[in-house]
Amino acid sequence: TALELERQALEEDAQLSGSSADEQFMWRLAELMLEQAFRVLTASNASGLHPGHTHFSRLQKVLRHINAHLAESLPNDQLADLAGVSDSHFRRMFIDATGLPPHRYVRGRRLAQARKLLAMSELPIARIADECGFYSQSHLTKCFQATHAATPAAYRRQMKRANR
């Protein structure tokens, strides 16, 4: 976790002596944060769905569908059909299993994919918005800024600076 990374970096900083200790500390902290960010961005199963959940197999099918079709429209009724239950039952079981309503989960997965593409590609932001299922670049920017307190362009610049 971030606290563990910070604690580890502080311990390493305490072991260093001289005027370059602060600089070495910052470089090590940046490296650890990038490693953690890479692990989070490339995690294959970030669903948080417990295998023992009553509707695990139904929801696992839905989550795979969401991840494979982020660029497409993913209305609740379509996802409920995929799970083989009514819309209202699907919404209840999805919230019970993931802690989020389906539309918020989908938006979160789209934003995660957008972060990954911003950090690891040179695709234009409008193209990333399209590939991640946002209506437009401005829709991506609005959602991204509300969640991450930065625009996609600012996030990309920040990631580039961190990777230098």
SVG drawing of the C-alpha trace seen along z (x, -y; Angstrom):
<svg xmlns="http://www.w3.org/2000/svg" viewBox="-37 -19 64 39">
<polyline fill="none" stroke="black" stroke-width="0.4" points="0.0,0.0 1.0,-3.6 1.6,-3.9 3.9,-0.9 5.8,-2.4 6.2,-5.7 7.3,-3.9 9.9,-1.9 11.2,-5.0 11.4,-6.9 13.4,-4.0 15.8,-4.1 16.1,-7.8 17.0,-7.5 19.8,-5.1 21.3,-7.5 23.6,-10.3 24.8,-13.5 23.2,-16.2 22.0,-13.8 19.8,-11.9 16.7,-13.9 17.3,-13.5 17.9,-9.7 14.8,-9.4 12.6,-11.2 13.9,-9.0 13.3,-5.8 9.8,-7.0 9.0,-7.8 10.3,-4.4 8.1,-2.6 5.1,-4.7 5.5,-3.9 5.9,-0.2 2.7,-0.2 0.8,-2.2 2.0,0.2 0.8,3.2 -2.6,1.5 -3.0,0.5 -2.1,3.9 -4.0,6.1 -6.0,8.7 -8.7,9.2 -9.5,5.9 -13.2,6.8 -13.0,7.3 -15.6,10.1 -15.3,12.8 -15.4,16.4 -17.7,17.5 -20.4,14.9 -23.8,16.5 -23.9,15.1 -20.2,15.4 -20.5,17.2 -23.3,15.0 -21.4,11.8 -18.1,13.0 -19.6,13.5 -21.0,9.9 -17.6,8.5 -15.8,10.2 -18.3,8.8 -17.9,5.3 -14.1,5.5 -14.2,6.8 -16.8,4.3 -15.8,1.0 -16.1,-1.0 -19.7,0.1 -22.9,-0.9 -23.5,1.2 -27.0,0.6 -28.2,2.3 -30.9,4.2 -28.3,5.8 -26.1,6.7 -29.1,8.1 -30.0,10.3 -26.4,11.6 -26.8,12.5 -30.2,14.1 -32.1,12.0 -34.4,9.0 -33.1,5.4 -34.0,4.7 -32.6,8.0 -29.4,7.5 -28.9,4.1 -29.3,5.4 -27.0,8.4 -24.4,6.3 -24.3,3.7 -24.2,6.5 -21.3,8.1 -19.2,5.1 -20.4,2.3 -21.2,0.2 -24.2,-0.3 -23.5,1.2 -23.2,-2.2 -20.6,-3.4 -18.6,-0.2 -18.6,-0.5 -17.5,-4.2 -14.7,-3.1 -13.5,-0.4 -13.6,-2.9 -11.5,-5.4 -9.0,-2.7 -8.6,-1.8 -8.2,-5.5 -5.5,-5.9 -3.7,-2.9 -3.8,-4.2 -2.8,-7.8 0.2,-6.4 1.3,-3.8 0.4,-5.1 0.6,-8.2 -3.0,-7.9 -4.9,-11.2 -7.2,-11.8 -10.2,-11.9 -9.3,-8.4 -8.8,-7.2 -12.2,-8.6 -13.8,-6.6 -12.0,-3.4 -13.0,-3.6 -16.7,-4.2 -17.0,-7.9 -19.4,-9.9 -16.7,-12.5 -13.3,-13.8 -15.1,-16.4 -17.1,-13.6 -13.9,-11.8 -12.3,-15.0 -15.3,-15.7 -15.4,-12.2 -11.6,-12.0 -11.3,-15.4 -14.2,-14.6 -12.5,-11.4 -8.8,-12.2 -8.7,-16.0 -6.7,-16.4 -7.5,-16.5 -6.4,-13.6 -3.8,-15.8 -2.4,-16.8 -2.3,-13.2 -0.4,-12.2 2.1,-15.0 2.5,-13.9 3.1,-10.3 5.7,-11.4 7.6,-13.5 7.5,-10.6 8.9,-8.2 11.9,-10.3"/>
</svg>
